[in-house]
Amino acid sequence: MDDHFPHLITGLFDHPVAAEAILEEIPTALILLDTRRRIRYMNRAASALTGYGPQEAKNIACHNIVRSRAYLKDSPVSKISPDSGPVCVHSDLINRERQRIDVRITMIGLFDPGGRCLGYADAIEDMRAAAQPETQMHPAFSFAGVIGKSPDMENIFRTLPLIAKNDSPVLITGETGTGKDLAARAIHENSGRARGPFVKINCGALPETLLESQLFGHCKGAFAGATENRQGRFRLAHNGTLYLAEIGDMPLTLQARLLNLLDNNTVYPMGGTRSFQVDVHVIAGDHRNLEQMAEQGAFRKDLLFRLSMVRLHLPPLRQREDDIGLLTDHFLHQFSTAFGKDIQGPAPEALELLNSHTYPGNVRELRNIIKYAVNVCRQQQITPADLPAYLNGSILPAAGRMEHDNRSWKEPIGTVSGSFQPAPEGAATWAETEKQMIIDALVRTGGRRNKAAALLGWGRSTLWRKIKQYQIQ
């Protein structure tokens, strides 16, 4: 619905009350459906959970927006009758960012006095905050999904609960793949806002006009193609957390607007005259040296100072040698369970290859390596032959130096991190590493892309996009 949701609730109070005043502020995702289960309305919490705006979802079949197994077959909706009451199911959904989220869905039938069905109301509760850890790992080795036992990580685990207790802006830095997204979510889930929405936006993935609309919202007619009012991510994250990934890609004009919002908690939609107060905890993340960018005029110094009130730096995996084995066991258990395999661990030769690799893609690269190995492994131990070819030397990545946007990172007093050093000579960039993994998968499957995508654990369209990106013939 738009910002001028017209429906009124009558008969409860002395005067009619706008339904929006109640429905939009409910912290649980709420979706109203017609008898054909097409979406007629979704509140702010539902938009934050699914990633789809109310106008995008309106009149669309619910299962196309709330992509959950609960709606695919034998839907509990068929069990709803005037006498049955609500039906509650535990399930999961895939949001717009292709994240799998554990949820509890309560489906309510709406009937008139004669028993005729008028539609449905689905309340969807995000269960991630209450979820149990995937493995029975010692609590000293993990914190809300962030795993490690190295001295740097132990320091971070001691700091994260303290960060979660206050609402000051947080800046998370670290190389690509070090787990900045996980750290941001860990802060949210251990804060007083855990029951509120966690909304993420990648500032480098959108052009300036679209990014401004996504962040602050827009009014009808604000620009060509703006046919409806649209809420921005700040309003969707009200009473929750907004994570701004790749904050260094935000244009300077929007940095000024962000700074103003951090100062007065007020959102001004594009093309509008009405402002909105929001209560949002802002977390920003980037893999680059923002201080160097500020010195070069590419990032506002005053915004950097505002975001750096609390700062967390995640060390690269090559500085966390004690964590490689721990993470390997964790991912091995995770993917063995998911793929229905009984794999006990890596063979000594494979473990030696894993321990000696420099991991330019950090934890994300290790995760993809183990996922790949579990996929192709046909015995109870992972051997060197099960690892991507670039690890065991049968396909060598192009020699070069791992690119870091800024190696002269200056960390202020109080920053939690290890030292930041350039990768050794001969290390591949993560793009080169990923390209070699794709080539290896295509070789193993005889060039059959569908099977290669399944081997890598990707969707078919993802593989085709990356083949085109890397110009793989």
N, C-alpha and C positions, 0 to 999 in steps of 0.2 A: 504494500500500500504506500501511497505517497505521504508527504508531510501534512496533508490536509485530509486525513482519514475522516470521513464524514459521519460514520455510524454512531448512534447514541444508545446508551443503556437507560431505559426508562422504567419507572415503577419501583425502583429500590430507594431512591432518595427524593427529596422535595423537588429537585429539578433534574432534567436529563444530564447524564455524564458522558463525555466522549469516551468511546470504547478504547481509543488509542491511549488515553491517559492510564489505563489499567493494563492492557495487553502488552504495550511496548516496554513497560517497566518490569514485567515478570522475568526473573532471571533464568527461568527454564525455557528452552526452545518450544514454541507453540505454533502449530500449523493447523489451519482450518481448511477442510476439504469439502467438495460437493459430493453428491452420491456416486459419481464416477471416479472419485478420489483424485480429482484435479485440484490443485492448490488455489484457494481463493484468498488466503491471507497467511503471512508468516511474520512473526514478531522479530525484533532486533536480535534476540538471542538465537533464534533459528537461522537467521542470516549469517551470524558470526560462526555458528557451528558448521553449516554446510558450505559457506563461502559464496552463496548465491544471494543476490539482492532480491527484495520482494517483487519488484517489477519483472525481473528476469524469470522468476518462478511462477508468476501468476498464470493460471489456466494451464500449467504444465502438469502432466501426470506425476503424482508424488514420487513414484519409484525412480523417476528420471532426475530428481533433485536430491532426495534422501535415498542414496544408493545403498540400500541395506538388504541383507538376506531375508529379513523379516517381511519384505514386500515382494520378493521374487516368486515364491510359490507357496501354496498352502498358507496364505496370509491369514493371520489371526482375525482379520476383519470379518471373515466369513462366519466367525463364531459370535459376533456381536448381534445382540437382539435387544428389544426394549426391556427384557427381564434379565439379561445376562450381566449387565453392569460393565465397567471398563475391563479391557484385556491388557495385561502387562507382560511384555516379553523382554528378555535380555538378548541383545544382538550386537551388531556393529554396523558402521556405515563408512563409506569412502567419501571424503569431502572433496571440494574442488581442487585442492592441492594434492590429491591422491594419497592422503593420509588415512590410515585405518583407525577409527575411533570406537572404543567400546561404549555402548549406550544402553539405556533402558528406555523402552518405548511403551507408553501407556496410550492405548487407542480407546477413544470414547465415542460411542454412537450418539447422534443428536436426533431425537424423535419428537414428533408433535404429539399432542394428547391422544390422538387416535392410533398411535403406534407407527405412523409413516416415517420412514427415514428421511431426514432433511440433509444429512451430511455427517461429517466426522471431525473430531478434534484429536490431534496427536500431540502428546507432550513427550519430548525427547530429552532425557537427562544424560549429560556427559559423565561417564563413569571413570575417566582416567585418573582423577584425583584420588579415587578410592581403590584403584587397581593394585593388586599385589605384584611384587617384582617377578619377572619372568624366571629367575633362577634364585636358588637359596644361597645367594652370595653373602659373604660376611658383610655386615653393614658398614664396616670401615672401608670397604672397597667400592662402595657405590653410594650415590645420592640421587634419587629421583631419576634414574635412568642414565646418569653420568657415571662411568666406571673407570676405576684406576686405583693403584696403590703406590705409585711413585710419590716422592716427597712433594712435588709440585701439586699433584692431584689431592693429596691429603690436606694441603694448605687450602686448596679451593673448596674441599668439602667442609672445612671448618668455617669458611667465609660465606658460602652460599646461604645458610640459614639466617645469618645476620643481615645479608642483603635483602632477603625476602621479607624481613620484618618492617621495612620502611618503604615509602612510596617515592623516594628520590629517583630521578632518571638514572638509568644504568647504561653504561657503554661496555659492550663485550667485544674484545678484539682477539685475533688469532688467525692463523692461516686457514685457507679453505679446507674443510673436512675435519676440523678439530672439535666440532660439536657445539658451535655457538647457538644453534637453534635449540638443542637439548638443554643447554644451560639456561636459556631464556625461559623455556617451559618449566624447568625445575624451579626457578625463582617464582614463577606464577603459581605453581601447584603447591608451594610451601608458604604462600603468603595468605593474608586474610581475604584475598580476591579469588581464591581457588575455585569458588562456586560460580564466579563470573566468567565471561568469555575470554578466551585467549585468541587474539586476532593477529595474523602475520601478514605483512606485505613486503615484497621485494622492490626496493626503490630503483633498482637497476633494470627491472623487467618491463617498465612502461614508459612511453613518451611523456613529456612534461604535462601536457594538458590532461591526459588520462590519469596520470599519477595524482594531480591536484584534485580531480574529481573523485578518485578512489579514496583519497585521504580525507577530504573535507566535505565531499558531497557537492551536488549542484542542484539548481532549480531549473524548472522547465524553461527552455529558451536561452539558457546561459551560453550555449554555443551550438553550432550546427550539429544536428543529430540529437540534441538534448530534448527529447520529447516528453520526458517525465521527470518529476522530482526524484532525486536519489540520495539516500543517506550515505555518508562516507564511513570509512573504517573507524574513525575516532568515535563516531556515535554508536557504531556497532560494538565497540569495545567498552562502552560505558559501564562502569563498576567492575571492569576487568583490566586486562593488560593488552597493550598494542606493541608488537615487536616489529621494528623497522630494520629489516635486513638490508645490507649493502647501503647504509646511510650515506656513504661518500658519493653515491651516484645521484643523490637528490640535488636538483638544480638550486642555484643560489636564491632565486626568488621564492621557492618553496621553503628553503631553509629559514628565510625571514618569517614566513607564516608559521612555521613550526615553532620558532623561538617565541613568537607572540603567544601561541597557544600554550606553551609550557609556562608562560608567565601568568596568564589569566584564565586558563582552562575554558576558553571560549572558542567555539567553532563557528566560522562564517562560511556557509556554502557558496560556491561559485554562482554569481548572478543573483544572489539573494540579499535581502535587507534584514532578515530575521536571524539572530544569533542563537546558539544553543550552548548551554553549560554542560560540560562533560567531566566525569571523574575517571581518569584513565592513568594507569601506571605505564610510562613509556620506557621501553628497553630498545636500545639501538645496537646494531652489530656491524662490523666490517673487518675485512682481512688486510686492509691497507693502513698506512701510517697517516692518520688524519691530521696529526700535528704538522707533518711535512706538507700535506695538502693545504693546510691553513696558511702556512708560511708562503706558499705559492699563490694564494688567493683563490684556490679551488674549493675551499670550505671555510665557513664563517668561524672566526675565532671565538666570538661570543657564544655561538651555538655549541662549539666543542667544549667550552668551559662549562656550559649548562649541563651537557650530557655527561661530562666526566666527574660529576659529583660523586658517583660511585663507579668504579672501574674494575673490570675483571678481564684478565688476559689468559687465554688457554694455550698451553705450550704445544708445540708440534709433537707428533708421535715419535720422531727420531730422538727426542730428548726424554722420552718416557719408556726406556728399554724394559723396565720392570713390568710395564703394562701390556706388552705385546702378547705374552702368553696368557694373561688374564683375559684380555679382549678376544683372543683366538678361541679360548674355551667357551666364553660367553656366546659368541656368534655361532660356534659349532653346535652348541646345545640348541640355540634358537632355530637354526635352519635345519638341523637334523629332525627336530620335532615337527617343524612346518612341512618338511618333505617326506616325513614318515620313514626315516632311515635310522639305522643303528650304527652310528659311526663313533668309535671310541676316542679318536683323536688323530693328530698328525703323526706320521712316522718320523723317526729322528732326522732323516735326510730332509723331509719336507719342513720340519720345524726349524732346521738350520737355515733353510732358504728364507723362511718367514722372518726369522730373527735378524738376518743380515740385510734385509731390504731397507731402503731409506724412506719409503712411504711419502712421496711428494704429495699424495692425496690424503695423507694422514688417516684418521680412524675410518673415514668413509671408504678409502681405498682398501684397507684391511677387511672391512665388512664385505665389500664387493668380491674380494678375493676368496674369502671363506664361503660366501654364498655360491660362487661359481664352483669351487672345489666340491662342496657337498652335492651340488647338482650332478656333477660328472662322476663322482666316486662310486665304484661298484663293489667295494670291499669295506672292511670295518676300520681301516686306517686310510687317511689321506696320504698319498704318495706324491713325489715331485711331478709325476705325470698328470696328476689331477689339478695341479696349480696352473694358472695362466702361463702361457709359453714364455712370456718375457721374464718371468721369475727364474725359470730353470735354464734359460740361456738358449732355447731352441729358436726363439725370435727375440732379437735384441731391440729395445727402443732406441730411437735416434739419440746419439750422444749430445749432450748439451748441458746447460746449467739451469737448475730449477729457478724459474723466474719468481722473484718476490717484488711486489710493487715498491716496497720500501724496506730496506734492511737495517736502516739506522733508527729503529724504533726507540723513541724516548718514552720511558714509562714513568709516570709521576709517582711520588711517594705514596705507598698504600696500595699500589697495583699488585694483584696476585698473579704471578707468572713464573716461568723459568726464563732462562736467557733466550734471546732470539738471534739465531745464527743462520747464515746462508747455507743452502744444501751443498754437499760436496760435488766436485766435478764428476760428470758422467751421469748424474741423476736426471731422470726424465721429468718433464712437466706432467701434471695430472692428465691433461688432454692427450699427450702422447701415450701415457699408460692406458687410458681408456680406449684409445684407438687400437692399441695392440690387443687388448682384451676382446674387442669386437672382431678383429681379424682372426684371432685364435678360435673364437666361437664359430665363425663362418667356416674355417678350415675343418674343425671337428665335425661339423654338420653337413659337409659337402656343399656349402654355399646356400643351404636352405634357410632362408631368413626367419621363417616362423619358428623353426626348431632352434635357431641361434638365439632368437629373442627369449624363448622359454629357458634356454640354457643359462642366459645371463639374468633371468628373473625380471625381464622388462616386458612392457607391452610392445606389440608389433610396430605401432606407429612411432614409439620412442626409438626403436632400433633403426627404422628407416630414416628418421630425422637425423640421427647421429651419423649414419652412413653418408648421408648427403653433407653434413657439417664437416666431416673429416675427409670427404672426397675419396672414399674407399671404393676402388674398382673391383 
